[in-house]
Amino acid sequence: MTLTFRKARETDLPAIVGMLADDDLGRTREGPLEEGSRYHRAFHALDADPNQFLCVAETGGEVVGTLQLTFIPGLSRGGATRGQIEAVRVARGHRDAGIGRAMIGWAIAECRARSCALVQLTTDRARPDAHRFYEGLGFEASHLGYKMDLGDPG
């Protein structure tokens, strides 16, 4: 299978949102994709920000994976830039085919190309398979993360 990685287009939103919603956690967090929705507004904000890269993986013209890569400049670690990987998803019919591994490899290469000092990600505690996957790729569970839900902003 030949994978192509590219910047997402607005026409990819149905596939991306579908992948985000296609698991036990996503079903509780994602909603319908409607014209002018928060998904569309978020897409335009991501697309306009040079420190954001919403990526899709495609094979044979079909979107089979997605992730968001954020470049975070900072003062700590001697002024280091970090690469943050978020929202990694592979389409249900294409899981266990090495697509996730290839997407993370692509993201790490992009971080190196942008002179990032490290690449980081978070994953929900309820995803033990994801924990094993990331640890198998060399990521370490080195930090404890916290989040605060601020509710639905509308």
Backbone hydrogen bonds, N-H to C=O, Kabsch-Sander energy under -0.5 kcal/mol:
donor,donor_aa,acceptor,acceptor_aa,energy
3,L,1,M,-0.6
4,T,58,E,-2.4
6,R,56,V,-2.1
8,A,54,L,-3.5
12,D,9,R,-2.4
13,L,10,E,-1.7
16,I,12,D,-2.4
17,V,13,L,-3.1
18,G,14,P,-1.9
19,M,15,A,-2.0
20,L,16,I,-2.4
21,A,17,V,-1.9
22,D,18,G,-0.6
22,D,19,M,-0.8
23,D,21,A,-1.3
27,R,23,D,-2.4
28,T,24,D,-0.6
28,T,25,L,-1.0
29,R,25,L,-0.8
29,R,26,G,-0.8
30,E,26,G,-2.6
34,E,32,P,-0.9
37,S,34,E,-2.2
41,R,37,S,-2.2
42,A,38,R,-3.0
43,F,39,Y,-2.5
44,H,40,H,-2.3
45,A,41,R,-2.0
46,L,42,A,-2.7
47,D,43,F,-2.9
48,A,44,H,-1.6
49,D,45,A,-0.8
49,D,46,L,-0.9
52,Q,49,D,-1.9
53,F,69,L,-2.2
55,C,53,F,-0.8
55,C,67,L,-3.0
56,V,6,R,-2.5
57,A,65,G,-2.4
58,E,4,T,-2.6
59,T,62,E,-2.2
62,E,59,T,-2.1
64,V,57,A,-2.9
64,V,62,E,-0.6
65,G,57,A,-1.3
66,T,89,R,-2.4
67,L,55,C,-1.7
68,Q,86,E,-2.9
69,L,53,F,-2.6
70,T,68,Q,-0.5
70,T,84,Q,-2.6
71,F,51,N,-2.8
72,I,70,T,-0.6
72,I,82,R,-3.1
74,G,80,A,-0.8
79,G,75,L,-1.9
80,A,76,S,-1.7
82,R,72,I,-2.4
83,G,118,L,-2.4
84,Q,70,T,-3.1
84,Q,82,R,-0.5
85,I,83,G,-0.5
85,I,120,Q,-2.7
86,E,68,Q,-2.7
89,R,66,T,-2.5
89,R,87,A,-0.5
91,A,64,V,-2.6
94,H,91,A,-2.5
95,R,92,R,-1.2
97,A,94,H,-0.7
102,A,98,G,-2.1
103,M,99,I,-2.7
104,I,100,G,-2.4
105,G,101,R,-2.3
106,W,102,A,-2.4
107,A,103,M,-2.5
108,I,104,I,-2.6
109,A,105,G,-2.1
110,E,106,W,-2.2
111,C,107,A,-2.2
112,R,108,I,-2.4
113,A,109,A,-2.4
114,R,110,E,-1.5
115,S,112,R,-1.8
116,C,111,C,-2.7
117,A,81,T,-2.7
118,L,81,T,-0.9
120,Q,83,G,-3.3
122,T,85,I,-0.7
127,R,124,D,-1.8
131,H,127,R,-1.9
132,R,128,P,-2.1
133,F,129,D,-2.2
134,Y,130,A,-2.8
135,E,131,H,-2.5
136,G,132,R,-2.3
137,L,133,F,-0.9
137,L,134,Y,-0.6
138,G,135,E,-1.4
139,F,134,Y,-2.3
142,S,140,E,-1.9
145,G,143,H,-0.5
150,L,148,M,-0.5
